Amino acid sequence: MENTSFKTEKTIGILLIVSGILLFIPYTILSITFEYPQILRQDIGFVLNKFHYGGNALIWTWWTFAMVGLPLLPAYVLLGQKLEAKLPLVRWVTYIGVISLIVQMLGLLRWTFVVPILANSYVNGNEMAKEATKIAFQVIHQYGGVVLGEHIGQLFTIIWTLGMSYTFGKLRLMPKWVIWFGYGTSFIYFLAQAELFATVMPGFPVLDLAGLIGSTLWLVWLIVVGVKFLKMNIPQS
């Protein structure tokens, strides 16, 4: 049983590390080639033009960005199954984590299957078509991006991170610095939510770099937790 248990921890660790590293790659490429995430608050015409001229390479980068998070699904589930018997709260935290991954993936896939059509329509259309396309993009981006991906997706990710950090501390599975790193990362990531409210309430105070810093630190935390799990052997209850 101990050998099987160790294999589960190792699997969780590998999945977390691989996901964290893989997410860094398309994220970095998009920040260089598409000015992501700052471009999300730019003029719509500028966004659609830049996307159109990014071509198929940009479309595939967005698809990759959506897909590379898939290993986190089994990681979350295995982690939940491993710890829920010791702390029942973990089951609900796991549900929230899985929902966060799914809605963020749905939000990101709009860049692969919806935005290319809008960008082509904007670049090749007349003035009336351009205005209609801008409105369509704004609605889709506000719902698929702001509501699903950035609000529900990121908020649920924060809740999952807080829940797991609490669990690691309660069960004494991680060093204190890893636990507080999780709490601190969650706090910074949460500050990025203000930018979402600013899209509908002009003048709402925002911290411009909170999203970039929070998401980057979260990926680092994820990798650190993965490394710790590689060396862990949690006894069965």
Rosetta silent file (secondary structure, phi, psi, omega in degrees, C-alpha in Angstrom):
SEQUENCE: MENTSFKTEKTIGILLIVSGILLFIPYTILSITFEYPQILRQDIGFVLNKFHYGGNALIWTWWTFAMVGLPLLPAYVLLGQKLEAKLPLVRWVTYIGVISLIVQMLGLLRWTFVVPILANSYVNGNEMAKEATKIAFQVIHQYGGVVLGEHIGQLFTIIWTLGMSYTFGKLRLMPKWVIWFGYGTSFIYFLAQAELFATVMPGFPVLDLAGLIGSTLWLVWLIVVGVKFLKMNIPQS
SCORE:     score description
SCORE:     0.000 S_00000001
   1 L     0.000  -38.250 -178.769    0.000    0.000    0.000 S_00000001
   2 H   -64.992  -37.758  179.444    2.847    2.387    0.830 S_00000001
   3 H   -64.916  -42.442  177.592    4.412    1.842   -2.586 S_00000001
   4 H   -62.674  -41.116  179.088    1.070    2.576   -4.302 S_00000001
   5 H   -61.578  -43.444 -179.624    0.648    5.658   -2.137 S_00000001
   6 H   -63.351  -37.443  178.612    4.096    6.920   -3.089 S_00000001
   7 H   -63.810  -37.107  178.823    3.275    6.439   -6.777 S_00000001
   8 H   -64.873  -44.978  178.254    0.149    8.573   -6.377 S_00000001
   9 H   -61.639  -40.156 -179.521    2.113   11.395   -4.775 S_00000001
  10 H   -65.305  -40.335  178.325    4.725   11.169   -7.515 S_00000001
  11 H   -62.433  -45.706  177.790    2.040   11.299  -10.212 S_00000001
  12 H   -58.357  -46.555 -179.008    0.487   14.380   -8.596 S_00000001
  13 H   -60.181  -46.035 -179.378    3.897   16.025   -8.389 S_00000001
  14 H   -63.400  -43.490 -179.566    4.761   15.331  -12.023 S_00000001
  15 H   -62.776  -41.644  179.776    1.376   16.594  -13.263 S_00000001
  16 H   -66.728  -43.171 -179.591    1.663   19.830  -11.274 S_00000001
  17 H   -65.984  -47.503 -179.440    5.225   20.497  -12.428 S_00000001
  18 H   -60.402  -44.751 -179.610    4.513   19.678  -16.073 S_00000001
  19 H   -62.685  -46.082 -179.422    1.396   21.854  -16.102 S_00000001
  20 H   -59.807  -44.039 -179.958    3.157   24.775  -14.462 S_00000001
  21 H   -68.926  -45.574 -177.993    6.052   24.664  -16.909 S_00000001
  22 H   -63.308  -37.423  178.706    3.869   24.101  -19.989 S_00000001
  23 H   -65.752  -30.581  178.300    1.582   27.014  -19.097 S_00000001
  24 H   -63.337  -34.716 -171.445    4.603   29.299  -18.911 S_00000001
  25 H   -66.587  -60.310  178.873    5.534   28.573  -22.549 S_00000001
  26 H   -65.718  -30.859  177.698    2.446   29.791  -24.499 S_00000001
  27 H   -61.041  -44.865  179.249    1.897   32.518  -21.883 S_00000001
  28 H   -66.541  -42.386  179.025    5.391   33.877  -22.564 S_00000001
  29 H   -60.963  -43.947  179.923    4.966   33.574  -26.333 S_00000001
  30 H   -66.413  -34.913  178.759    1.674   35.482  -26.188 S_00000001
  31 H   -67.214  -30.417 -179.612    3.206   38.203  -24.027 S_00000001
  32 H   -83.850  -45.896 -172.962    5.933   38.694  -26.641 S_00000001
  33 H   -90.298  -21.883 -173.614    3.959   38.306  -29.875 S_00000001
  34 L  -128.412    5.671  179.864    0.533   39.573  -28.795 S_00000001
  35 L    57.721   33.499 -179.878    1.278   41.864  -25.842 S_00000001
  36 L   -82.077  138.555    7.757   -0.841   39.620  -23.607 S_00000001
  37 L   -96.220   -0.991 -176.287   -2.376   40.291  -21.098 S_00000001
  38 H   -59.045  -31.182 -176.309   -2.071   44.094  -21.447 S_00000001
  39 H   -64.296  -21.606 -176.932   -3.699   43.965  -24.904 S_00000001
  40 H   -60.885  -22.642 -179.541   -6.996   42.814  -23.376 S_00000001
  41 H  -107.208   13.498  178.616   -7.763   46.387  -22.347 S_00000001
  42 L   -83.082  171.858  176.197   -6.648   48.009  -25.616 S_00000001
  43 L   -57.674  137.893 -175.048   -8.899   49.476  -28.310 S_00000001
  44 H   -60.281  -41.003  179.090  -10.918   46.694  -29.955 S_00000001
  45 H   -59.952  -40.580  178.253   -9.865   47.658  -33.453 S_00000001
  46 H   -63.408  -43.474 -179.290   -6.211   47.419  -32.446 S_00000001
  47 H   -62.000  -48.364 -177.285   -6.777   43.981  -30.891 S_00000001
  48 H   -65.599  -39.877  176.509   -8.580   42.587  -33.946 S_00000001
  49 H   -62.112  -48.659 -178.053   -5.989   43.959  -36.366 S_00000001
  50 H   -63.628  -38.635  179.032   -3.097   42.552  -34.370 S_00000001
  51 H   -65.852  -45.457 -178.452   -4.833   39.192  -34.022 S_00000001
  52 H   -57.723  -45.571 -176.987   -5.592   38.964  -37.747 S_00000001
  53 H   -79.851   -5.338  172.443   -2.001   39.624  -38.753 S_00000001
  54 H   -74.611  -22.211  174.597   -0.776   37.117  -36.172 S_00000001
  55 H    67.415 -162.262 -176.855   -2.128   34.449  -38.506 S_00000001
  56 H   -62.987  -32.382 -179.495   -2.412   30.727  -37.852 S_00000001
  57 H   -59.887  -39.259  179.453    0.596   30.719  -35.544 S_00000001
  58 H   -70.124  -39.239  178.062   -1.268   32.957  -33.099 S_00000001
  59 H   -61.305  -45.593  179.657   -4.412   30.823  -33.317 S_00000001
  60 H   -66.873  -32.085  177.541   -2.420   27.671  -32.537 S_00000001
  61 H   -65.055  -41.886  177.856   -0.671   29.427  -29.644 S_00000001
  62 H   -65.749  -40.360  178.148   -4.035   30.257  -28.077 S_00000001
  63 H   -61.972  -43.559  178.526   -5.239   26.681  -28.597 S_00000001
  64 H   -61.855  -42.249  179.017   -2.092   25.379  -26.944 S_00000001
  65 H   -58.913  -38.616  178.988   -2.552   27.788  -24.047 S_00000001
  66 H   -71.131  -36.292 -172.855   -6.052   26.386  -23.492 S_00000001
  67 H   -84.081  -29.936 -173.296   -4.974   22.741  -23.764 S_00000001
  68 L   -68.900  -12.331  176.130   -1.760   22.645  -21.723 S_00000001
  69 L   -80.758   -5.823 -177.093   -3.750   23.086  -18.527 S_00000001
  70 L   -57.264  -39.501  178.823   -5.412   19.691  -19.032 S_00000001
  71 L   -59.096  -18.910  178.228   -2.904   17.769  -16.865 S_00000001
  72 H   -69.203  -27.169  179.806   -4.125   19.853  -13.939 S_00000001
  73 H   -59.707  -56.361  177.008   -7.516   18.108  -14.074 S_00000001
  74 H   -64.415  -30.064  178.278   -6.201   14.666  -13.025 S_00000001
  75 H   -63.376  -46.603  178.851   -3.767   16.389  -10.636 S_00000001
  76 H   -61.839  -44.329 -177.555   -6.618   18.165   -8.846 S_00000001
  77 H   -65.723  -46.716  179.579   -8.740   15.008   -8.735 S_00000001
  78 H   -62.447  -40.315  178.550   -5.909   12.767   -7.451 S_00000001
  79 H   -63.646  -42.268  178.240   -4.977   15.368   -4.854 S_00000001
  80 H   -64.117  -45.074  179.444   -8.588   15.575   -3.736 S_00000001
  81 H   -63.547  -33.234 -177.882   -8.983   11.816   -3.520 S_00000001
  82 H   -71.523  -34.965 -170.274   -5.767   11.564   -1.547 S_00000001
  83 H  -109.977  -12.602 -173.834   -6.640   14.129    1.099 S_00000001
  84 L   -65.903  -27.685  178.453  -10.450   14.251    1.396 S_00000001
  85 L   -69.612  -27.734 -179.693  -10.541   11.375    3.900 S_00000001
  86 L   -86.092  -28.287 -179.388   -8.244   13.354    6.193 S_00000001
  87 L  -149.378  100.174 -174.767  -10.072   16.681    5.717 S_00000001
  88 L   -54.124  -26.198  178.725  -13.611   16.557    4.174 S_00000001
  89 H   -55.853  -29.199 -174.922  -13.307   20.204    3.073 S_00000001
  90 H   -60.659  -33.848 -179.273  -10.911   19.046    0.352 S_00000001
  91 H   -59.498  -45.525 -179.665  -13.724   17.443   -1.676 S_00000001
  92 H   -70.447  -35.521  176.565  -15.473   20.800   -2.147 S_00000001
  93 H   -62.884  -38.217  178.855  -12.191   22.546   -2.804 S_00000001
  94 H   -65.546  -43.345  176.443  -11.508   19.977   -5.531 S_00000001
  95 H   -56.110  -45.599 -179.154  -14.890   20.613   -7.177 S_00000001
  96 H   -63.741  -40.848  178.725  -14.119   24.324   -7.230 S_00000001
  97 H   -62.840  -43.878  179.424  -10.673   23.682   -8.703 S_00000001
  98 H   -63.918  -42.841  177.353  -12.039   21.501  -11.506 S_00000001
  99 H   -60.511  -40.866 -179.484  -14.705   24.100  -12.356 S_00000001
 100 H   -60.370  -41.694 -179.590  -12.010   26.794  -12.489 S_00000001
 101 H   -66.454  -42.486 -177.058  -10.009   24.814  -15.041 S_00000001
 102 H   -66.495  -46.324 -177.199  -13.008   24.078  -17.261 S_00000001
 103 H   -69.438  -33.698  176.807  -14.336   27.649  -17.397 S_00000001
 104 H   -67.638  -37.885  177.229  -10.874   29.080  -18.043 S_00000001
 105 H   -64.249  -43.250  178.256  -10.383   26.626  -20.892 S_00000001
 106 H   -62.166  -40.624  178.864  -13.755   27.609  -22.379 S_00000001
 107 H   -64.322  -42.538 -178.713  -12.834   31.264  -22.075 S_00000001
 108 H   -68.540  -32.997 -176.735   -9.462   30.799  -23.781 S_00000001
 109 L   -68.476  -11.648  175.440  -10.891   28.779  -26.664 S_00000001
 110 H   -64.272  -28.763  179.081  -12.802   31.811  -27.900 S_00000001
 111 H   -71.102  -19.449  179.597   -9.440   33.018  -29.239 S_00000001
 112 H   -92.952  -40.066 -170.657   -9.182   29.869  -31.362 S_00000001
 113 H  -113.328  -10.404 -178.265  -12.705   29.435  -32.703 S_00000001
 114 L  -118.236  -51.556 -175.892  -14.466   32.819  -32.426 S_00000001
 115 H   -60.289  -38.675  178.641  -11.992   35.710  -32.538 S_00000001
 116 H   -56.662  -37.932  179.173  -10.361   34.651  -35.863 S_00000001
 117 H   -67.348  -43.197  178.987  -13.741   35.016  -37.597 S_00000001
 118 H   -66.188  -40.802 -179.643  -14.344   38.410  -36.020 S_00000001
 119 H   -64.055  -41.219  178.143  -10.826   39.605  -36.832 S_00000001
 120 H   -64.714  -41.071  178.544  -11.204   38.602  -40.491 S_00000001
 121 H   -64.591  -38.510 -179.173  -14.571   40.352  -40.670 S_00000001
 122 H   -68.436  -46.322 -176.416  -13.119   43.487  -39.117 S_00000001
 123 H   -67.842  -36.912 -174.296  -10.067   43.701  -41.375 S_00000001
 124 H  -100.958   -2.842 -175.726  -11.935   42.966  -44.612 S_00000001
 125 L   -91.633  169.416  175.058  -15.282   44.605  -43.902 S_00000001
 126 L   -80.831 -176.641 -175.160  -16.663   48.057  -44.610 S_00000001
 127 H   -61.121  -38.648  179.465  -17.221   50.654  -41.892 S_00000001
 128 H   -65.631  -43.482  179.129  -20.624   49.270  -40.933 S_00000001
 129 H   -63.874  -38.747  179.608  -19.226   45.738  -40.695 S_00000001
 130 H   -61.279  -45.042 -178.846  -16.302   46.992  -38.604 S_00000001
 131 H   -65.903  -40.484  178.347  -18.597   48.624  -36.071 S_00000001
 132 H   -64.890  -40.048  179.951  -20.815   45.546  -35.862 S_00000001
 133 H   -65.622  -38.892  178.941  -17.763   43.338  -35.420 S_00000001
 134 H   -63.011  -39.915  178.459  -16.413   45.511  -32.620 S_00000001
 135 H   -66.483  -43.917  179.463  -19.702   45.214  -30.753 S_00000001
 136 H   -60.780  -44.032  179.825  -19.763   41.422  -31.264 S_00000001
 137 H   -62.587  -43.445 -178.069  -16.182   41.124  -30.019 S_00000001
 138 H   -60.829  -42.628 -179.860  -16.914   43.261  -26.984 S_00000001
 139 H   -66.047  -47.272 -178.453  -19.890   41.113  -25.974 S_00000001
 140 H   -65.608  -42.543 -179.752  -18.053   37.812  -26.523 S_00000001
 141 H   -66.198  -40.518 -178.245  -14.904   39.047  -24.812 S_00000001
 142 H   -65.594  -37.798 -179.109  -16.819   40.451  -21.860 S_00000001
 143 H   -84.900  -53.714 -176.833  -18.685   37.183  -21.276 S_00000001
 144 H   -69.062  -35.951 -177.885  -16.211   34.547  -22.412 S_00000001
 145 H   -91.803  -59.889 -174.703  -13.144   36.370  -21.146 S_00000001
 146 H   -69.200  -51.249 -175.866  -14.096   38.653  -18.277 S_00000001
 147 H   -71.295  -56.095 -175.177  -17.001   36.667  -16.773 S_00000001
 148 H   -76.349  -63.792 -172.851  -15.893   33.078  -17.380 S_00000001
 149 H   -67.470  -50.728 -171.653  -12.127   33.080  -17.723 S_00000001
 150 H   -88.077  -33.915 -178.740  -11.011   36.003  -15.595 S_00000001
 151 H   -88.497  -68.994 -177.612  -13.745   36.294  -12.967 S_00000001
 152 H   -64.741  -47.503 -177.331  -15.140   32.825  -12.270 S_00000001
 153 H   -59.666  -51.613 -177.567  -12.064   30.958  -13.498 S_00000001
 154 H   -72.565  -36.834  178.976   -9.486   33.000  -11.624 S_00000001
 155 H   -63.449  -42.854  178.170  -11.666   33.498   -8.545 S_00000001
 156 H   -68.513  -32.849  175.250  -12.224   29.736   -8.262 S_00000001
 157 H   -63.674  -40.832  178.505   -8.487   29.161   -8.792 S_00000001
 158 H   -63.476  -44.094  179.220   -7.816   31.502   -5.885 S_00000001
 159 H   -61.976  -42.359  178.430  -10.338   29.637   -3.690 S_00000001
 160 H   -61.865  -43.992 -179.114   -8.709   26.313   -4.645 S_00000001
 161 H   -63.848  -43.552  177.390   -5.249   27.679   -3.822 S_00000001
 162 H   -63.435  -43.603 -179.674   -6.416   29.027   -0.462 S_00000001
 163 H   -62.863  -43.220 -179.456   -8.198   25.755    0.313 S_00000001
 164 H   -72.039  -35.807  177.206   -5.181   23.619   -0.548 S_00000001
 165 H   -62.831  -42.825  176.554   -2.795   25.926    1.326 S_00000001
 166 H   -61.151  -43.926 -179.636   -5.024   25.610    4.395 S_00000001
 167 H   -62.875  -45.325  178.988   -5.114   21.823    3.944 S_00000001
 168 H   -59.405  -37.783  179.035   -1.334   21.565    3.592 S_00000001
 169 H   -72.515  -44.348 -178.553   -0.962   23.533    6.813 S_00000001
 170 H   -61.493  -40.435 -178.130   -3.649   21.641    8.716 S_00000001
 171 L   -93.820    0.796  178.931   -2.178   18.257    7.764 S_00000001
 172 L    55.292   49.537 -178.993    1.418   19.504    8.027 S_00000001
 173 L   -95.967  -20.275 -175.350    2.272   18.376    4.524 S_00000001
 174 L  -130.642  154.133  172.345    4.252   21.434    3.429 S_00000001
 175 L   -61.507  153.844 -177.870    6.775   23.834    4.985 S_00000001
 176 H   -58.482  -35.593 -177.030    5.239   27.015    6.350 S_00000001
 177 H   -65.872  -33.127  177.588    6.874   29.159    3.657 S_00000001
 178 H   -68.053  -41.505  179.605    5.093   27.170    0.903 S_00000001
 179 H   -63.701  -46.306 -179.914    1.763   27.614    2.678 S_00000001
 180 H   -71.690  -27.489  173.122    2.252   31.363    3.138 S_00000001
 181 H   -62.543  -41.754  177.502    3.492   31.622   -0.422 S_00000001
 182 H   -63.428  -42.854  178.645    0.125   30.183   -1.483 S_00000001
 183 H   -64.679  -45.408 -178.444   -1.762   32.683    0.680 S_00000001
 184 H   -64.315  -43.265  177.661    0.298   35.628   -0.567 S_00000001
 185 H   -60.099  -42.862  179.871   -0.053   34.611   -4.201 S_00000001
 186 H   -61.843  -40.762 -179.603   -3.817   34.294   -3.766 S_00000001
 187 H   -63.615  -46.175  179.434   -4.033   37.777   -2.282 S_00000001
 188 H   -64.274  -43.084  179.548   -2.106   39.370   -5.167 S_00000001
 189 H   -61.674  -38.147 -179.900   -4.108   37.383   -7.713 S_00000001
 190 H   -64.542  -34.665  179.464   -7.343   38.516   -6.050 S_00000001
 191 H   -60.137  -26.109  179.577   -6.348   42.168   -6.454 S_00000001
 192 L   -67.498  -18.035  179.258   -6.499   41.627  -10.232 S_00000001
 193 H   -63.632  -25.460 -179.964  -10.271   41.205   -9.928 S_00000001
 194 H   -60.186  -34.738 -179.116  -10.544   44.976   -9.534 S_00000001
 195 H   -63.598  -30.885  179.738   -9.570   45.379  -13.182 S_00000001
 196 H   -69.760  -41.561  177.783  -12.629   43.350  -14.197 S_00000001
 197 H   -67.523  -27.781  178.626  -14.995   45.636  -12.303 S_00000001
 198 H   -68.034  -19.817  178.511  -13.278   48.592  -13.947 S_00000001
 199 L   -71.438  -20.306 -179.932  -14.541   47.348  -17.331 S_00000001
 200 L  -119.465  -11.021  177.173  -18.103   48.166  -16.239 S_00000001
 201 L  -129.431   83.977 -178.356  -17.420   50.833  -13.601 S_00000001
 202 L   -53.227  135.926 -179.537  -15.017   53.401  -15.068 S_00000001
 203 L    94.532   -6.641  177.794  -12.748   54.855  -12.446 S_00000001
 204 L   -62.437  130.477 -175.147  -12.784   51.729  -10.267 S_00000001
 205 L   -64.866  132.417 -178.892   -9.311   51.580   -8.629 S_00000001
 206 L  -129.588  157.551  173.355   -7.029   48.961  -10.176 S_00000001
 207 L  -114.357  103.081 -167.802   -3.538   47.614   -9.636 S_00000001
 208 L   -52.758  -40.877 -173.560   -2.211   47.222  -13.158 S_00000001
 209 L   -94.583    3.437 -176.257    0.359   44.463  -12.581 S_00000001
 210 H   -60.234  -41.553 -179.425   -1.658   42.384  -10.107 S_00000001
 211 H   -65.207  -46.931 -179.255   -2.854   39.941  -12.771 S_00000001
 212 H   -64.638  -47.330 -179.337    0.573   39.403  -14.304 S_00000001
 213 H   -67.108  -44.723 -178.353    2.364   39.106  -10.965 S_00000001
 214 H   -62.099  -46.128 -178.779   -0.373   36.995   -9.372 S_00000001
 215 H   -67.466  -37.251  179.142   -0.628   34.496  -12.241 S_00000001
 216 H   -67.224  -45.606  178.769    3.167   34.182  -12.524 S_00000001
 217 H   -64.577  -34.448  178.977    3.616   33.605   -8.789 S_00000001
 218 H   -63.803  -41.758  177.925    0.761   31.080   -8.866 S_00000001
 219 H   -63.822  -39.570  177.348    2.547   29.036  -11.532 S_00000001
 220 H   -63.323  -44.555  178.425    5.738   29.146   -9.458 S_00000001
 221 H   -60.190  -42.012  179.805    3.789   28.019   -6.383 S_00000001
 222 H   -59.506  -44.877  179.894    2.232   25.183   -8.390 S_00000001
 223 H   -65.652  -41.184  178.611    5.658   23.945   -9.477 S_00000001
 224 H   -60.671  -46.065  178.129    7.002   24.196   -5.911 S_00000001
 225 H   -60.634  -40.880  177.694    4.071   22.137   -4.595 S_00000001
 226 H   -60.199  -43.821  178.987    4.710   19.597   -7.370 S_00000001
 227 H   -62.034  -41.928  179.214    8.370   19.271   -6.375 S_00000001
 228 H   -63.528  -37.751 -179.646    7.379   18.728   -2.744 S_00000001
 229 H   -68.900  -26.815  178.864    4.924   15.994   -3.758 S_00000001
 230 H   -61.360  -28.417 -176.187    7.632   14.120   -5.635 S_00000001
 231 L  -103.450    4.874 -171.464    9.333   13.462   -2.296 S_00000001
 232 L   -96.968  150.226  173.241    6.164   12.914   -0.276 S_00000001
 233 L  -142.084   95.801 -175.892    4.563    9.700    0.976 S_00000001
 234 L   -85.851  121.926 -179.974    1.236   10.348    2.690 S_00000001
 235 L   -62.400  143.725  175.715    0.006    7.381    4.796 S_00000001
 236 L   -70.375  145.527  179.220   -3.437    6.046    3.912 S_00000001
 237 L   -75.369    0.000    0.000   -6.187    6.764    6.452 S_00000001
